[in-house]
Amino acid sequence: MRDLNLIQNKLKQVFIPSGESASLNDWDLWGPLLLCLVLAITLSLKSSSQAETVFTAVFVIVWCGAAIVTVNSKLLGGKLSFLQSVCILGYCLFPLVAASLLSVIFSFFWARITFSLLGFGWAVYASIGFLSDSSLPNRKALAVYPIFLFYFFISWVILISHSNNTPSIAPKPTS
């Protein structure tokens, strides 16, 4: 229960980002792992024939992407530790997980676009607020751009994974 309460408190900070990362300084990877699993499961629901591939791809994209963004931040002179930065990026997946869950419920195209854009903007805004003190002021754009790309790619995957008319690679049989 203690870990679940800590996860809940950190999700509240992402839900209403105030820029104060006091509780995010005490990093953990349980919350990001749960968010990653929920995102991967949600995105693999629609692709029944390739569910395992989608699940694996989302899982690898989230963790490798967070590691690459963190290494970039560290190379630019970031002050956060590696695992603390991965923790913050993982918790900031919460808006995209919410967008993915809403896209399953409301599967029409314009709702998916709206949810993906809102989740993307919210995730970028929250992560930049928490990671802003980790980079040098004259290199902020170099630190923000990979964060932008990371969340943009995930929101794009959310948008295209719930499409009802996903093209098939296999040729259609002729009668």
C-alpha positions in Angstrom: 0.0 0.0 0.0 2.9 2.3 0.7 4.1 2.0 -2.9 0.6 2.5 -4.3 0.2 5.7 -2.2 3.6 7.0 -3.5 2.5 6.2 -7.1 -0.8 8.0 -6.5 1.0 11.1 -5.2 3.3 11.2 -8.1 0.4 10.8 -10.6 -1.3 13.7 -8.9 1.8 15.9 -9.5 1.7 14.9 -13.2 -2.1 15.4 -13.3 -1.7 19.0 -12.0 1.9 19.9 -12.9 3.2 22.7 -10.6 6.8 22.4 -11.5 7.7 21.3 -8.0 9.3 18.0 -8.1 9.9 17.3 -4.4 8.2 13.9 -4.3 9.6 13.1 -7.8 13.1 13.4 -6.3 12.4 10.1 -4.5 12.4 8.1 -7.7 10.9 4.7 -8.3 10.2 2.6 -11.4 7.0 0.9 -10.2 4.7 3.6 -11.5 6.4 4.0 -14.9 6.3 0.2 -15.2 2.6 0.0 -14.5 1.9 2.9 -16.9 4.0 1.3 -19.6 2.2 -2.1 -19.1 -1.3 -0.4 -19.2 -0.3 1.5 -22.4 1.1 -1.6 -24.1 -1.9 -3.7 -23.2 -4.3 -1.0 -24.3 -2.6 -0.6 -27.7 -2.4 -4.3 -28.3 -6.1 -4.8 -27.7 -7.2 -3.8 -31.2 -4.6 -5.8 -33.1 -5.7 -9.3 -32.4 -3.4 -11.0 -35.0 -0.2 -9.0 -33.9 -1.0 -8.3 -30.2 2.3 -9.7 -29.0 4.3 -7.6 -31.5 2.5 -4.4 -30.6 2.9 -5.1 -26.9 6.6 -5.7 -27.3 7.2 -2.7 -29.6 5.4 -0.3 -27.2 7.3 -1.7 -24.2 10.7 -1.3 -26.0 9.8 2.1 -27.4 8.9 3.5 -24.0 11.9 2.2 -22.1 14.5 2.8 -24.8 13.1 6.2 -25.7 13.2 7.2 -22.0 16.8 6.0 -21.8 17.8 7.9 -24.9 16.1 11.1 -23.7 17.8 10.7 -20.4 21.2 10.1 -21.9 20.7 13.3 -24.0 19.8 15.3 -20.9 22.9 14.0 -19.0 25.2 14.7 -22.0 23.9 18.3 -22.0 24.8 18.7 -18.3 21.6 17.7 -16.6 21.5 17.5 -12.9 19.1 14.7 -12.4 20.3 11.1 -12.0 19.6 8.6 -14.8 16.9 6.7 -13.0 15.3 9.9 -11.6 14.9 11.2 -15.2 13.6 7.9 -16.4 11.1 7.9 -13.5 9.8 11.4 -14.4 9.5 10.6 -18.1 7.6 7.4 -17.1 5.2 9.1 -14.9 4.6 11.8 -17.5 3.2 8.9 -19.7 0.0 9.1 -17.6 -1.8 11.6 -20.0 -0.9 9.4 -23.0 -2.2 6.3 -21.1 -5.4 8.2 -20.4 -5.6 9.1 -24.1 -5.1 5.5 -25.1 -7.8 4.3 -22.7 -10.2 7.0 -24.0 -9.4 6.0 -27.6 -10.5 2.4 -26.8 -13.9 3.7 -25.4 -14.5 6.4 -28.1 -13.0 4.9 -31.2 -14.1 7.4 -33.8 -11.4 9.3 -35.6 -11.8 12.8 -34.4 -12.0 11.7 -30.7 -8.8 9.7 -31.2 -7.1 12.8 -32.7 -8.4 15.0 -29.9 -7.3 12.6 -27.1 -3.9 12.0 -28.7 -3.2 15.7 -29.1 -4.4 16.6 -25.6 -2.4 13.7 -24.1 0.7 14.7 -26.1 0.5 18.3 -25.0 -0.1 17.4 -21.4 2.8 15.0 -21.3 5.2 17.4 -22.8 4.1 20.2 -20.6 4.4 18.1 -17.4 7.8 16.6 -18.3 9.3 19.9 -19.3 8.1 21.4 -16.0 9.8 18.7 -14.0 12.9 18.4 -16.1 13.4 22.2 -16.7 15.9 22.5 -13.8 17.9 19.6 -15.1 19.4 21.3 -18.1 21.6 24.3 -18.7 19.6 27.4 -19.6 21.4 27.9 -22.9 20.7 24.3 -24.0 17.1 24.0 -23.1 15.9 23.6 -26.7 18.4 20.7 -27.1 16.9 19.0 -24.1 13.3 19.7 -24.9 13.4 18.5 -28.5 14.0 14.8 -27.8 11.2 14.9 -25.1 8.9 16.4 -27.7 9.8 13.6 -30.2 9.5 10.9 -27.6 5.9 11.8 -26.6 5.0 12.7 -30.2 5.9 9.2 -31.4 4.0 7.5 -28.6 0.9 9.7 -29.3 1.2 8.8 -33.0 1.3 5.1 -32.1 -1.8 5.7 -30.0 -3.6 7.4 -32.9 -2.8 4.8 -35.5 -3.2 1.7 -33.3 -6.9 2.2 -32.7 -7.8 2.7 -36.4 -10.6 0.4 -37.5 -9.3 0.1 -41.1 -5.7 -0.9 -40.6 -4.4 -2.0 -43.9 -3.4 -5.6 -44.2 -0.2 -6.8 -45.7 -1.6 -10.1 -46.9 -3.3 -10.0 -50.3 -7.0 -10.3 -50.3 -8.3 -13.6 -51.7 -10.2 -13.3 -55.0 -13.3 -15.3 -55.7 
